Amino acid sequence: MKHTFILFLAALMLVGCENATLILSSTNLSLSHDEKQTISAIGASDNIVWTTSNDFVADVENGVVTGNHIGECAIKAKSDGATAICQVAVKPKYFTYQEPILDWGITLKQLQARKGKYDEHNTSNGKDLYSYIQDENKGIIEVYTFGNGVLENCAVLLNVKNTTVVDFLNERYELAQYDSGTGQAIFINSMKSETATLAVGFRPVTSGSNAYIQVIYIPYSD
């Protein structure tokens, strides 16, 4: 009888393991850059493994989710063979300007098919520069640089009164370098330089009595 009872208990334990469930306190989170929110797990042991599908968007440690950059990812909790997922969206707070087209290698004709006729054309060091006024009241201009007939890089020029530019960039990119003396900074589109494909440079510029901010977008290279 005792032997039968032990077998019965063992069978119950096996059924419990096979049907283990894990419930999260939230299955959808919306947060901002650098904001933290905590997810708790119900029906799990103390040994919970937390992972993120994209650490550039958000990371997680012991259930504490931190928003890194704008985007969407999935936070996964795993314990005793059970898995639960929380969908995370990191949303922007700053809309300082509209980012330019970043399709390197397109022609001017392809650019104009998407943006229309440019407002101004200049040449510099053998390159063709085509400018579009994005917001005249806020002094925002997009500049596209073409070499050998294809898009090589682009930039956004802003009035110095646009004081949220750095916040705007921090929400979207990872700071890679900063020079406190010049105020220049380089951002990348990855948490690691090895996997980055885009570099975004920031610098304040003074030309005579004019002062403005330049944000340049270029393909990333170490």
C-alpha positions as CSV (number, residue, x, y, z in Angstrom):
1,M,0.0,0.0,0.0
2,K,2.8,2.4,0.9
3,H,4.6,1.6,-2.4
4,T,1.4,2.4,-4.3
5,F,0.9,5.7,-2.5
6,I,4.5,6.8,-3.3
7,L,3.9,6.0,-7.0
8,F,0.7,8.0,-6.9
9,L,2.5,11.0,-5.5
10,A,5.2,10.7,-8.1
11,A,2.6,10.6,-10.9
12,L,1.0,13.8,-9.5
13,M,4.3,15.6,-9.5
14,L,5.0,14.6,-13.1
15,V,1.6,15.8,-14.2
16,G,2.2,19.1,-12.4
17,C,5.5,19.6,-14.2
18,E,4.1,18.8,-17.6
19,N,1.3,21.3,-17.1
20,A,3.3,24.0,-15.4
21,T,2.0,27.4,-16.1
22,L,3.7,30.8,-15.8
23,I,1.6,34.0,-15.7
24,L,3.1,37.5,-15.9
25,S,1.6,40.5,-14.2
26,S,1.6,42.2,-17.6
27,T,1.7,40.9,-21.2
28,N,2.0,44.3,-22.8
29,L,4.2,47.2,-21.6
30,S,4.6,50.7,-23.0
31,L,7.5,52.8,-21.8
32,S,9.9,55.5,-22.7
33,H,13.6,55.7,-23.1
34,D,15.4,55.1,-19.8
35,E,12.0,54.3,-18.1
36,K,11.8,51.2,-15.9
37,Q,8.8,49.0,-15.2
38,T,8.7,45.7,-13.2
39,I,7.0,42.5,-14.3
40,S,6.3,39.8,-11.7
41,A,5.7,36.2,-12.4
42,I,3.0,34.0,-10.9
43,G,3.3,30.3,-10.7
44,A,7.0,30.2,-11.0
45,S,9.9,29.1,-8.8
46,D,12.6,31.5,-7.7
47,N,14.7,30.3,-10.6
48,I,13.3,32.5,-13.4
49,V,15.4,33.2,-16.5
50,W,14.5,36.5,-18.1
51,T,15.6,37.4,-21.7
52,T,14.9,40.0,-24.3
53,S,14.5,39.5,-28.1
54,N,16.2,42.9,-28.7
55,D,18.4,44.6,-26.1
56,F,18.7,47.7,-28.3
57,V,15.0,48.3,-27.7
58,A,14.7,47.1,-24.1
59,D,16.6,44.9,-21.6
60,V,15.4,43.0,-18.5
61,E,17.0,42.0,-15.2
62,N,15.1,40.1,-12.5
63,G,11.8,41.2,-14.1
64,V,12.8,44.9,-14.3
65,V,12.4,46.1,-17.8
66,T,14.4,49.2,-19.0
67,G,13.4,51.0,-22.2
68,N,16.6,51.7,-24.3
69,H,15.5,52.9,-27.7
70,I,12.3,53.3,-29.7
71,G,11.0,50.1,-31.1
72,E,9.3,46.9,-30.1
73,C,10.6,43.6,-28.6
74,A,9.5,40.6,-26.5
75,I,10.5,40.0,-22.9
76,K,10.5,36.3,-22.1
77,A,10.3,34.6,-18.7
78,K,11.1,30.9,-18.4
79,S,10.8,28.7,-15.3
80,D,10.4,25.0,-14.7
81,G,9.8,24.3,-18.4
82,A,7.0,27.0,-18.6
83,T,7.4,30.2,-20.7
84,A,5.5,33.5,-20.7
85,I,6.0,36.5,-22.9
86,C,5.4,40.2,-22.5
87,Q,5.4,42.4,-25.6
88,V,7.2,45.7,-25.0
89,A,6.9,49.0,-27.0
90,V,9.3,51.8,-26.3
91,K,7.7,55.0,-27.5
92,P,9.1,58.5,-28.3
93,K,8.6,61.6,-26.2
94,Y,10.4,63.9,-28.6
95,F,9.5,64.7,-32.2
96,T,12.1,67.4,-32.8
97,Y,12.3,66.7,-36.6
98,Q,11.5,64.1,-39.2
99,E,14.5,61.9,-39.9
100,P,15.8,61.9,-43.5
101,I,15.7,59.1,-46.0
102,L,18.6,56.7,-45.3
103,D,18.5,54.5,-48.4
104,W,22.2,54.7,-49.4
105,G,22.8,54.2,-53.0
106,I,19.5,55.5,-54.4
107,T,19.6,58.0,-57.2
108,L,18.4,61.6,-57.2
109,K,15.5,60.5,-59.3
110,Q,14.5,57.9,-56.7
111,L,14.9,60.5,-53.9
112,Q,12.7,63.0,-55.7
113,A,10.0,60.3,-56.4
114,R,9.7,60.1,-52.6
115,K,10.3,63.7,-51.5
116,G,9.5,65.8,-54.5
117,K,11.7,68.5,-56.1
118,Y,14.6,69.8,-54.0
119,D,14.6,73.4,-52.8
120,E,18.3,74.1,-53.5
121,H,21.3,72.5,-55.2
122,N,25.0,73.1,-54.4
123,T,28.3,71.4,-55.0
124,S,31.2,70.8,-52.5
125,N,34.4,68.8,-53.0
126,G,33.0,67.2,-56.1
127,K,29.7,66.2,-54.4
128,D,26.2,67.3,-55.2
129,L,24.2,68.6,-52.2
130,Y,20.4,68.8,-52.5
131,S,18.5,70.6,-49.8
132,Y,14.9,70.3,-48.7
133,I,13.2,72.7,-46.2
134,Q,11.5,70.5,-43.7
135,D,10.2,73.3,-41.4
136,E,10.9,76.9,-42.3
137,N,9.5,78.3,-39.0
138,K,11.8,76.0,-36.9
139,G,14.7,76.4,-39.2
140,I,15.0,72.7,-40.1
141,I,16.7,71.7,-43.4
142,E,17.5,68.3,-44.9
143,V,20.6,68.0,-47.0
144,Y,21.4,64.9,-49.2
145,T,24.9,64.3,-50.5
146,F,25.4,62.5,-53.8
147,G,28.6,61.1,-55.1
148,N,28.9,59.4,-58.5
149,G,25.2,59.8,-58.8
150,V,24.1,57.9,-55.7
151,L,23.2,58.9,-52.1
152,E,26.2,58.7,-49.8
153,N,25.1,60.5,-46.7
154,C,22.6,63.1,-45.5
155,A,22.3,65.7,-42.7
156,V,19.7,67.7,-40.9
157,L,20.5,71.4,-40.0
158,L,18.5,72.9,-37.1
159,N,18.2,76.3,-35.5
160,V,20.0,76.3,-32.1
161,K,16.7,77.0,-30.5
162,N,15.8,73.3,-31.1
163,T,17.1,72.3,-27.6
164,T,15.6,68.8,-27.6
165,V,17.9,67.4,-30.4
166,V,20.1,65.3,-28.0
167,D,17.0,63.9,-26.2
168,F,15.6,63.0,-29.6
169,L,18.7,61.2,-30.6
170,N,19.1,59.4,-27.3
171,E,15.7,57.9,-27.7
172,R,16.6,56.5,-31.1
173,Y,20.3,55.7,-31.0
174,E,23.1,54.6,-28.6
175,L,25.7,57.2,-27.6
176,A,29.1,55.8,-28.7
177,Q,31.4,58.9,-28.3
178,Y,31.1,62.3,-26.7
179,D,33.6,65.2,-26.6
180,S,32.7,67.6,-23.8
181,G,35.1,70.2,-25.1
182,T,33.5,70.6,-28.5
183,G,30.0,69.3,-27.7
184,Q,30.3,66.8,-30.5
185,A,28.8,63.3,-30.2
186,I,28.5,60.1,-32.3
187,F,25.5,57.8,-31.9
188,I,25.1,54.3,-33.5
189,N,22.1,52.1,-34.2
190,S,23.2,49.2,-32.0
191,M,24.3,48.5,-28.5
192,K,27.7,47.3,-29.9
193,S,29.9,48.9,-32.5
194,E,30.5,45.4,-34.1
195,T,26.8,45.2,-35.2
196,A,26.1,48.9,-36.0
197,T,25.3,49.8,-39.5
198,L,24.5,53.6,-39.1
199,A,26.4,56.4,-37.4
200,V,24.7,59.7,-36.4
201,G,27.0,62.6,-35.7
202,F,25.9,65.6,-33.7
203,R,27.8,68.9,-33.6
204,P,27.1,72.6,-32.9
205,V,28.3,74.8,-35.7
206,T,29.1,78.5,-35.8
207,S,29.5,80.3,-39.1
208,G,30.1,84.0,-38.7
209,S,27.1,85.3,-36.7
210,N,25.1,82.2,-37.4
211,A,24.8,79.3,-35.1
212,Y,23.1,76.0,-35.8
213,I,23.1,72.3,-35.1
214,Q,24.2,69.7,-37.6
215,V,23.1,66.1,-37.4
216,I,24.8,63.9,-40.1
217,Y,23.8,60.4,-41.0
218,I,26.4,58.1,-42.6
219,P,26.9,54.3,-43.0
220,Y,28.7,53.1,-40.0
221,S,32.4,52.1,-40.0
222,D,34.9,51.7,-37.2
